[in-house]
């Protein structure tokens, strides 16, 4: 059974002071005999601060908040890309992350080769990828370009390939950063249908969005983040009303 439970989770990022590495300050340090202090070598930025919540099967959760509020960091934490520096994150169930769907795509490799690489990064076995290779190719509508280097693709073709690979699985927990829009109108209709199928078959959905209509339409619950902190947690329409007014 899928489950997400965070207890006082913090995620920190060390930022090394670029000033200490600049040519100007290197010269000044030499000229002054190193007596001038140009600041600490490291600064800690806390992206998530004491975040606590629990998501159970059947819930569709929207993440809202301004840019830099911590939504993307939370999505990557739920995807097990980031590990909390404090607190505990309990995540049970298979995860499908549609955040950074182009991750692992090699522009020098062919589309077919990239299907294998991206599939492995998603946790699929080689035999599983090969068994669904033709399905992915047909969905992408790339035709003979599938055996051409990805660097020869247009941006739309690149996105169609990445989308076709990333949505081949049916996870118990689906993580999304905005509702994906790829390609022309006809492909977008097909992509929307596949996304809806993934949402319906998943036990838990977590999606970050700046669209009030989307959150109110597909989410049962919303989490409002401000400066890394969870400001409000409740019924999607009620939280949206407080956030957007």
C-alpha positions as CSV (number, residue, x, y, z in Angstrom):
1,X,0.0,0.0,0.0
2,X,1.3,3.4,-1.0
3,X,2.1,5.9,1.8
4,X,3.9,9.2,2.2
5,X,4.7,10.5,5.7
6,X,7.1,13.3,6.5
7,X,8.0,14.3,10.0
8,X,9.8,17.6,10.6
9,X,11.7,17.2,7.4
10,X,14.4,19.8,6.5
11,X,16.5,19.9,3.3
12,X,19.7,22.0,3.3
13,X,21.9,23.0,0.4
14,X,25.5,24.1,1.0
15,X,26.4,27.2,-1.1
16,X,30.1,27.8,-1.4
17,X,31.1,31.4,-1.5
18,X,32.0,32.3,-5.1
19,X,33.7,35.5,-3.9
20,X,36.5,33.4,-2.4
21,X,37.2,31.9,-5.8
22,X,37.2,35.1,-7.9
23,X,40.4,36.4,-9.5
24,X,39.9,39.8,-8.0
25,X,39.8,38.6,-4.5
26,X,42.7,36.2,-5.1
27,X,44.8,39.2,-6.1
28,X,43.5,41.3,-3.1
29,X,44.3,38.4,-0.7
30,X,47.8,38.4,-2.0
31,X,48.2,42.1,-1.9
32,X,47.0,42.4,1.7
33,X,48.8,39.3,2.9
34,X,45.5,37.5,3.5
35,X,44.4,39.9,6.3
36,X,41.1,40.8,4.6
37,X,38.2,38.4,5.3
38,X,36.0,38.1,2.3
39,X,33.3,36.0,4.0
40,X,32.7,32.5,5.1
41,X,33.6,29.7,2.7
42,X,30.2,28.1,3.0
43,X,26.6,29.2,3.4
44,X,23.7,26.9,4.2
45,X,20.4,27.5,2.4
46,X,17.5,25.6,4.0
47,X,14.9,24.9,1.3
48,X,12.5,22.9,3.4
49,X,11.9,23.7,7.1
50,X,10.2,21.4,9.5
51,X,7.7,20.0,7.0
52,X,5.2,17.5,8.4
53,X,2.3,15.8,6.7
54,X,0.9,12.4,5.7
55,X,-0.6,11.3,2.4
56,X,-2.6,8.1,2.2
57,X,-4.0,6.1,-0.8
58,X,-6.7,7.8,-2.8
59,X,-5.5,11.3,-2.2
60,X,-4.7,13.8,-5.0
61,X,-2.5,16.5,-3.5
62,X,-1.6,19.8,-5.2
63,X,1.4,21.9,-4.1
64,X,1.0,25.6,-4.4
65,X,3.1,28.6,-3.6
66,X,5.4,31.2,-5.2
67,X,8.6,30.3,-7.1
68,X,11.2,29.4,-4.6
69,X,8.7,28.3,-1.9
70,X,10.2,24.8,-1.8
71,X,7.8,22.9,-4.1
72,X,10.4,21.5,-6.4
73,X,12.6,20.5,-3.5
74,X,9.7,18.6,-2.0
75,X,9.0,16.9,-5.2
76,X,12.6,15.7,-5.5
77,X,12.6,14.6,-1.9
78,X,9.4,12.5,-2.5
79,X,11.1,11.1,-5.6
80,X,14.1,10.1,-3.4
81,X,16.5,12.4,-5.3
82,X,17.1,14.5,-2.2
83,X,17.6,13.0,1.2
84,X,16.4,15.0,4.2
85,X,19.2,16.6,6.3
86,X,16.9,16.5,9.3
87,X,13.7,14.7,10.2
88,X,12.2,11.5,8.6
89,X,10.6,10.8,5.3
90,X,8.7,7.5,5.0
91,X,7.8,6.7,1.4
92,X,6.3,3.4,0.6
93,X,5.3,2.2,-2.9
94,X,6.6,2.4,-6.4
95,X,7.3,5.9,-7.6
96,X,6.8,7.5,-11.0
97,X,8.4,10.9,-11.3
98,X,7.5,13.2,-14.2
99,X,9.9,15.8,-12.8
100,X,12.8,16.4,-15.2
101,X,11.6,13.9,-17.8
102,X,14.6,14.6,-20.0
103,X,17.0,13.4,-17.3
104,X,19.5,11.0,-18.8
105,X,18.7,11.8,-22.4
106,X,22.0,11.8,-24.3
107,X,21.9,14.0,-27.4
108,X,24.7,12.0,-29.2
109,X,22.8,8.7,-28.7
110,X,19.9,7.6,-30.9
111,X,16.3,7.7,-29.7
112,X,16.3,3.9,-29.5
113,X,19.5,3.9,-27.3
114,X,18.0,6.6,-25.1
115,X,14.9,4.6,-24.5
116,X,17.2,1.9,-23.0
117,X,19.2,4.4,-20.9
118,X,16.2,6.3,-19.6
119,X,14.3,3.1,-18.9
120,X,17.2,1.8,-16.7
121,X,17.3,5.1,-14.8
122,X,13.6,4.7,-14.1
123,X,14.3,1.3,-12.5
124,X,13.1,-0.9,-15.4
125,X,14.9,-4.1,-16.3
126,X,16.4,-4.3,-19.8
127,X,14.0,-7.1,-20.7
128,X,11.1,-5.0,-19.6
129,X,12.3,-2.0,-21.8
130,X,12.8,-4.2,-24.8
131,X,9.4,-5.8,-24.4
132,X,7.8,-2.3,-24.6
133,X,10.2,-0.7,-27.0
134,X,7.9,-0.8,-30.0
135,X,5.0,0.6,-28.0
136,X,7.2,3.6,-26.9
137,X,8.4,4.2,-30.5
138,X,4.9,4.2,-31.9
139,X,3.6,6.5,-29.2
140,X,6.3,9.0,-29.8
141,X,5.5,9.2,-33.5
142,X,9.2,9.7,-34.3
143,X,9.2,7.1,-37.2
144,X,12.7,6.6,-38.7
145,X,14.1,9.4,-36.5
146,X,14.1,6.9,-33.7
147,X,17.5,5.6,-35.1
148,X,18.9,9.1,-35.5
149,X,20.9,11.0,-32.8
150,X,18.7,13.1,-30.5
151,X,20.8,16.2,-31.3
152,X,19.1,16.1,-34.7
153,X,15.6,16.3,-33.2
154,X,13.5,19.4,-32.8
155,X,12.6,20.5,-29.3
156,X,9.1,19.0,-29.8
157,X,10.5,15.7,-31.0
158,X,12.8,15.6,-28.0
159,X,9.9,16.2,-25.6
160,X,7.8,13.5,-27.3
161,X,10.6,11.0,-26.8
162,X,11.1,11.9,-23.2
163,X,7.4,11.8,-22.5
164,X,6.8,8.5,-24.2
165,X,9.5,6.8,-22.1
166,X,8.7,8.4,-18.8
167,X,5.0,7.5,-18.9
168,X,5.3,3.9,-19.9
169,X,5.1,2.7,-16.2
170,X,2.1,2.7,-13.9
171,X,3.4,3.7,-10.5
172,X,1.6,3.6,-7.1
173,X,2.9,7.1,-6.4
174,X,2.9,9.7,-9.2
175,X,5.0,12.8,-8.8
176,X,4.5,15.7,-11.2
177,X,5.8,19.2,-11.7
178,X,2.9,20.9,-13.6
179,X,0.7,19.2,-16.1
180,X,2.9,18.2,-19.0
181,X,2.2,19.7,-22.4
182,X,4.2,18.3,-25.3
183,X,4.1,18.6,-29.1
184,X,1.3,19.7,-31.3
185,X,-2.4,19.6,-30.5
186,X,-3.0,16.1,-31.7
187,X,-0.1,14.7,-29.7
188,X,-1.2,16.8,-26.7
189,X,-4.6,15.1,-26.7
190,X,-3.0,11.7,-26.7
191,X,-0.5,12.7,-24.0
192,X,-3.4,14.1,-21.8
193,X,-5.2,10.9,-22.2
194,X,-2.2,8.9,-21.0
195,X,-1.6,11.3,-18.1
196,X,-5.2,10.9,-17.0
197,X,-4.8,7.1,-17.1
198,X,-1.7,7.4,-14.9
199,X,-3.5,9.6,-12.4
200,X,-6.5,7.2,-12.3
201,X,-4.4,4.1,-11.8
202,X,-2.0,5.7,-9.2
203,X,-2.8,5.4,-5.5
204,X,-1.3,8.8,-4.7
205,X,-0.8,11.8,-6.9
206,X,1.4,14.8,-5.9
207,X,1.5,17.7,-8.4
208,X,3.0,21.2,-8.1
209,X,1.1,23.8,-10.1
210,X,0.6,27.5,-10.6
211,X,-2.9,26.8,-12.1
212,X,-5.8,27.3,-9.7
213,X,-8.2,25.6,-12.1
214,X,-6.0,22.5,-12.4
215,X,-5.5,22.1,-8.6
216,X,-9.3,22.6,-7.9
217,X,-10.2,20.2,-10.8
218,X,-8.0,17.2,-10.1
219,X,-6.9,17.6,-6.4
220,X,-8.7,16.6,-3.3
221,X,-6.2,18.4,-1.1
222,X,-3.7,21.2,-1.3
223,X,-0.5,22.1,0.5
224,X,0.5,25.8,0.5
225,X,4.2,26.5,0.9
226,X,5.9,29.8,1.8
227,X,9.7,30.1,2.1
228,X,10.2,26.4,2.7
229,X,7.5,26.1,5.3
230,X,4.1,24.4,5.1
231,X,1.7,27.3,5.6
232,X,-1.7,25.6,5.0
233,X,-2.9,22.1,4.5
234,X,-6.5,21.4,3.7
235,X,-9.3,20.8,1.1
236,X,-8.0,21.9,-2.3
237,X,-10.7,24.6,-2.9
238,X,-10.4,26.1,0.5
239,X,-6.6,26.3,0.3
240,X,-6.8,27.8,-3.2
241,X,-9.3,30.4,-2.0
242,X,-6.9,31.5,0.7
243,X,-3.9,31.6,-1.6
244,X,-5.4,33.1,-4.8
245,X,-8.3,35.0,-3.1
